[in-house]
């Protein structure tokens, strides 16, 4: 009960309900495509980058709503992965006009041996030409 009260208090800070609903609807589309094992269709549905140059304030708002959406997904028992987070954030940022890309990578053999597993994959988001320091070797960037 206390968690749901805190969740409601947290949601009161978020005033842009249209952005929240759009984020949550896209989140559910991603969930159902992954559930149906049709996650390869996610990338064909990413919006094309717009020619407008949005402000950093827009990026911050989108990231705040995506993080809220991921928090709510976790509370209802949905699986949050780096893949879901990256695709959702990429979708929302590309709709707003950012040149967002999902990066796929893997840990190098030396690092993975320490964890006793042969291969560890990860995905993350990059915007434009920004460099992101992750302990994974980049394998693919999309779109």
LINRAGI-V211348 format. One record per residue. N is the residue number from 1. RES is the residue in three letters. SS is DSSP state (h for helix, s for strand, l for the rest). Layout:
n-><N:N>
res-><RES:RES>
ss-><SS:SS>
//
This chain:
n-><1:2:3:4:5:6:7:8:9:10:11:12:13:14:15:16:17:18:19:20:21:22:23:24:25:26:27:28:29:30:31:32:33:34:35:36:37:38:39:40:41:42:43:44:45:46:47:48:49:50:51:52:53:54:55:56:57:58:59:60:61:62:63:64:65:66:67:68:69:70:71:72:73:74:75:76:77:78:79:80:81:82:83:84:85:86:87:88:89:90:91:92:93:94:95:96:97:98:99:100:101:102:103:104:105:106:107:108:109:110:111:112:113:114:115:116:117:118:119:120:121:122:123:124:125:126:127:128:129:130:131:132:133:134:135:136:137:138:139:140:141:142:143>
res-><UNK:UNK:UNK:UNK:UNK:UNK:UNK:UNK:UNK:UNK:UNK:UNK:UNK:UNK:UNK:UNK:UNK:UNK:UNK:UNK:UNK:UNK:UNK:UNK:UNK:UNK:UNK:UNK:UNK:UNK:UNK:UNK:UNK:UNK:UNK:UNK:UNK:UNK:UNK:UNK:UNK:UNK:UNK:UNK:UNK:UNK:UNK:UNK:UNK:UNK:UNK:UNK:UNK:UNK:UNK:UNK:UNK:UNK:UNK:UNK:UNK:UNK:UNK:UNK:UNK:UNK:UNK:UNK:UNK:UNK:UNK:UNK:UNK:UNK:UNK:UNK:UNK:UNK:UNK:UNK:UNK:UNK:UNK:UNK:UNK:UNK:UNK:UNK:UNK:UNK:UNK:UNK:UNK:UNK:UNK:UNK:UNK:UNK:UNK:UNK:UNK:UNK:UNK:UNK:UNK:UNK:UNK:UNK:UNK:UNK:UNK:UNK:UNK:UNK:UNK:UNK:UNK:UNK:UNK:UNK:UNK:UNK:UNK:UNK:UNK:UNK:UNK:UNK:UNK:UNK:UNK:UNK:UNK:UNK:UNK:UNK:UNK:UNK:UNK:UNK:UNK:UNK:UNK>
ss-><l:h:h:h:h:h:h:h:h:h:h:h:l:l:l:l:h:h:h:h:h:h:h:h:h:h:h:h:h:h:h:h:h:h:h:l:l:l:h:h:h:h:h:h:h:l:l:l:l:l:l:l:l:l:l:h:h:h:h:h:h:h:h:h:h:h:h:h:h:h:h:h:h:h:h:l:l:l:l:l:l:h:h:h:h:h:h:h:h:h:h:h:h:h:h:h:l:l:l:s:s:s:s:s:s:s:s:l:h:h:h:h:h:h:l:l:l:l:l:l:s:s:s:s:s:s:s:l:l:l:l:l:l:l:l:s:s:s:s:s:s:s:l>
//
